[in-house]
Amino acid sequence: MIDDLIRSNRSFRRFDQGVTLSRDTLVDLVDLARHSASTRNLQPLKYILSCEPERNDLIFATLTWGAALKDWGGPAEGERPSAYIIVLGDTKLTANFGCDHGIASQSIMLGAKARDLGGCMIASIDRPRLRASLNIPDRYEILLVLAIGKPAETVVIEPLGPEGDTRYWRDSQGIHHVPKRSLDEIILSNG
């Protein structure tokens, strides 16, 4: 059921790198994005798929992982994603991609979860380096990188503490904690 998929879909940052993904799996995930809503039905998004270790290494080197985890430089070798989907905006179709890439990326992540995979949407990207590494033409704006693989960490949701700190953190057992605001805090009563 969709409720379970949404509640169990987290941003995973450590993976079992030994579990490989096929290009066909990535194509199936992008097909979910293709069927998702698009502003004015313009469909301006394009995708670069990677499931080859050498290409994955090029992409990995351009990403910043888990900025709130100050003592962690990102997944170690063996914990890195097995695949990436780079989400691009075609500037020949529009200069404004609105929320299309968010909608498409969430569809991809839910599709990954339904396949017992997980991922992380990454916007902290060295875009010039990624563009040069993969020879991405200038007409495409680099919007997001989706890291995908078999999760190798536990992520738990917990109530926001009294200090109101929304930063995620890891405990001494490596469990990733994500504070969330309560429904009472996010639903406004307007009369």
PEZI-V133773 format. One record per helix or strand of 2 or more residues. SS is the DSSP state (a for helix, b for strand). FROM is the first residue (numbers start at 1). LEN is the number of residues. If there is no record, write none. Layout:
BEGIN
{{SS FROM LEN} {SS FROM LEN}}
END
This chain:
BEGIN
{{a 2 7} {a 23 12} {a 39 3} {b 45 6} {a 53 8} {b 83 8} {a 100 15} {b 118 5} {a 127 8} {b 140 10} {b 155 5} {b 169 2} {b 176 5} {a 183 4}}
END
